[in-house]
Amino acid sequence: MTDYTALAEAAAVMDRLWSFGGWEVTQTHESLRRYLIEETYEVLDAVESGDPDALREELGDLLLQVLFHSRIAEANGQFTVDDVAGTLVAKLAARSPHLTNGHTGPLDVAEQEAAWEIAKKAEKARASCLDGIAMAQPALSLADKVIERARRAGFPEDLVPGALRVVRITGTGDTESTLRSAILAFAGSIRATEKAAHTDGVPHGGLDEDAWRRYWAPADEHRGGPADEHRD
């Protein structure tokens, strides 16, 4: 069994840093955003390098961000790092029934993935196939995720806008913002279509290809951006 003493010590060190009342206590979730993003990219760099020592170090830096945000939340009377861990454990147990049903032996990956999705749907009422997507992620990965979700929901391939089929690198520095505008408009159209269908009595998640075509509301036919996303 792994000894998790150092993990508990890391949380204790964060508490001690906080107790000095210096730079740490002046930070907010918002002020730490750039560090969280930087550390995430550094983890990805370490993964690509194939260097386990670099990966260990960068994962530690990312863990610091988890501890830091949790400590800020604790100071605000919201939750503690133990609550964060407890929420994760509960989620894993709910979505991985083999952890608690006495299962032994190897798992079928396809069955495991299906059970995960079923459990996730049971946990959270989804008004949209896009619920749970982090809309703040980079535009390219966001576009990939939104289109993937739409396809899984039966969205017709030919209705995907041309601006999302081919990404043009202009060299002017505005590719990210242009793609983000296009994918947010597309996401808004999907949500508007789902809302219109639901108003007519179509259950959430009940759109087939014909229904998508019948209710489809392109971006120039409705106002407003995508509804607030619900994160996993």
Secondary structure as the mmCIF struct_conf table of DSSP 4:
data_model
#
loop_
_struct_conf.conf_type_id
_struct_conf.id
_struct_conf.beg_label_comp_id
_struct_conf.beg_label_asym_id
_struct_conf.beg_label_seq_id
_struct_conf.end_label_comp_id
_struct_conf.end_label_asym_id
_struct_conf.end_label_seq_id
HELX_RH_AL_P HELX_RH_AL_P1 THR A 5 SER A 19
TURN_TY1_P TURN_TY1_P1 PHE A 20 GLY A 21
BEND BEND1 GLY A 22 GLY A 22
HELX_RH_3T_P HELX_RH_3T_P1 TRP A 23 THR A 26
TURN_TY1_P TURN_TY1_P2 HIS A 29 LEU A 32
HELX_RH_AL_P HELX_RH_AL_P2 ARG A 33 SER A 49
TURN_TY1_P TURN_TY1_P3 GLY A 50 GLY A 50
HELX_RH_AL_P HELX_RH_AL_P3 PRO A 52 ALA A 75
TURN_TY1_P TURN_TY1_P4 ASN A 76 GLY A 77
BEND BEND2 GLN A 78 GLN A 78
HELX_RH_AL_P HELX_RH_AL_P4 VAL A 81 ARG A 95
HELX_RH_3T_P HELX_RH_3T_P2 PRO A 97 LEU A 99
TURN_TY1_P TURN_TY1_P5 THR A 100 THR A 100
BEND BEND3 ASN A 101 ASN A 101
BEND BEND4 GLY A 105 GLY A 105
HELX_RH_AL_P HELX_RH_AL_P5 VAL A 109 GLU A 123
BEND BEND5 LYS A 124 LYS A 124
BEND BEND6 ALA A 127 SER A 128
TURN_TY1_P TURN_TY1_P6 CYS A 129 ASP A 131
STRN STRN1 GLY A 132 GLY A 132
TURN_TY1_P TURN_TY1_P7 MET A 135 ALA A 136
BEND BEND7 GLN A 137 GLN A 137
HELX_RH_AL_P HELX_RH_AL_P6 ALA A 139 ARG A 152
TURN_TY1_P TURN_TY1_P8 ALA A 153 GLY A 154
HELX_RH_3T_P HELX_RH_3T_P3 GLU A 157 LEU A 159
BEND BEND8 VAL A 160 VAL A 160
HELX_RH_AL_P HELX_RH_AL_P7 GLY A 162 ARG A 165
BEND BEND9 VAL A 166 VAL A 166
BEND BEND10 GLY A 171 GLY A 173
HELX_RH_AL_P HELX_RH_AL_P8 THR A 175 THR A 199
TURN_TY1_P TURN_TY1_P9 ASP A 200 GLY A 201
HELX_LH_PP_P HELX_LH_PP_P1 VAL A 202 PRO A 203
TURN_TY1_P TURN_TY1_P10 HIS A 204 GLY A 205
HELX_RH_AL_P HELX_RH_AL_P9 GLU A 209 TYR A 215
HELX_RH_3T_P HELX_RH_3T_P4 ALA A 219 GLU A 221
BEND BEND11 HIS A 222 HIS A 222
BEND BEND12 GLY A 224 GLY A 224
HELX_LH_PP_P HELX_LH_PP_P2 PRO A 226 GLU A 229
STRN STRN2 ARG A 231 ARG A 231
#
